[in-house]
Amino acid sequence: MNLEIHKPELVHRVNAHMQAGRFHDADELIEKALDALDERSVSKPTSETGAVVLAALEARPYPDIDLTPPRVQLTNVRDVVRP
């Protein structure tokens, strides 16, 4: 099978990644891309979002600051009638 890249900017990106050592040849690039697609289709969007949020919280610049919102007791609640 022969594959051709028709977009010059894509050729540039592939060459730049190869020079940076992210992969050695086109076969490795395709294998990594397909593996990433497979992982993405298996994982759930909510778990991905949760992982992103956790990573952001762990990487925050001031970890000693508590990000837990304060609990506020509502005192001006209208009359609630429960059956």
C-alpha positions as CSV (number, residue, x, y, z in Angstrom):
1,M,0.0,0.0,0.0
2,N,1.3,3.5,-0.9
3,L,0.1,6.6,0.9
4,E,0.5,10.1,-0.3
5,I,0.4,13.3,1.6
6,H,-1.1,16.1,-0.5
7,K,-1.0,19.0,1.9
8,P,2.5,20.6,2.1
9,E,1.8,21.9,5.7
10,L,1.1,18.3,6.8
11,V,4.4,17.1,5.2
12,H,6.1,19.9,7.2
13,R,4.5,18.8,10.4
14,V,5.4,15.1,9.9
15,N,9.0,16.0,9.1
16,A,9.2,18.3,12.1
17,H,8.0,15.5,14.4
18,M,10.4,13.1,12.9
19,Q,13.3,15.5,13.4
20,A,12.2,16.0,17.0
21,G,12.4,12.2,17.6
22,R,8.7,11.7,18.3
23,F,8.7,8.8,15.8
24,H,11.2,7.4,13.4
25,D,9.1,6.7,10.3
26,A,5.7,7.0,8.7
27,D,4.7,3.5,9.9
28,E,5.3,4.5,13.5
29,L,3.4,7.7,13.1
30,I,0.4,5.9,11.7
31,E,0.6,3.3,14.4
32,K,0.6,6.0,17.2
33,A,-2.2,7.9,15.5
34,L,-4.4,4.8,15.3
35,D,-3.6,3.8,18.9
36,A,-4.6,7.3,20.0
37,L,-7.9,7.0,18.1
38,D,-8.6,3.6,19.6
39,E,-8.0,4.8,23.1
40,R,-10.2,7.8,22.5
41,S,-13.1,5.7,21.3
42,V,-12.8,3.3,24.3
43,S,-12.7,5.9,27.0
44,K,-15.8,7.7,28.2
45,P,-16.0,11.5,27.7
46,T,-16.8,12.1,31.4
47,S,-13.7,10.2,32.5
48,E,-11.6,12.2,30.1
49,T,-13.1,15.4,31.4
50,G,-12.5,14.3,35.0
51,A,-8.9,13.4,34.3
52,V,-8.4,16.8,32.7
53,V,-9.9,18.6,35.7
54,L,-7.8,16.6,38.1
55,A,-4.6,17.2,36.1
56,A,-5.4,21.0,36.1
57,L,-6.0,21.0,39.8
58,E,-2.8,19.1,40.5
59,A,-0.7,21.4,38.3
60,R,-2.1,24.7,39.7
61,P,0.6,27.2,40.6
62,Y,-0.5,27.7,44.2
63,P,-1.4,24.3,45.6
64,D,-1.6,25.6,49.2
65,I,-4.7,27.7,48.4
66,D,-7.9,25.8,49.2
67,L,-10.2,25.8,46.2
68,T,-13.2,24.4,48.1
69,P,-16.0,26.9,47.9
70,P,-17.4,28.0,51.2
71,R,-20.7,26.6,52.4
72,V,-23.3,29.2,52.9
73,Q,-26.4,28.6,54.9
74,L,-29.5,30.1,53.2
75,T,-31.6,31.9,55.8
76,N,-34.0,33.8,53.6
77,V,-35.7,30.8,52.2
78,R,-39.4,31.1,51.5
79,D,-41.9,28.9,53.2
80,V,-41.7,25.4,51.8
81,V,-44.6,23.1,52.3
82,R,-43.8,19.4,52.2
83,P,-46.6,16.9,51.7
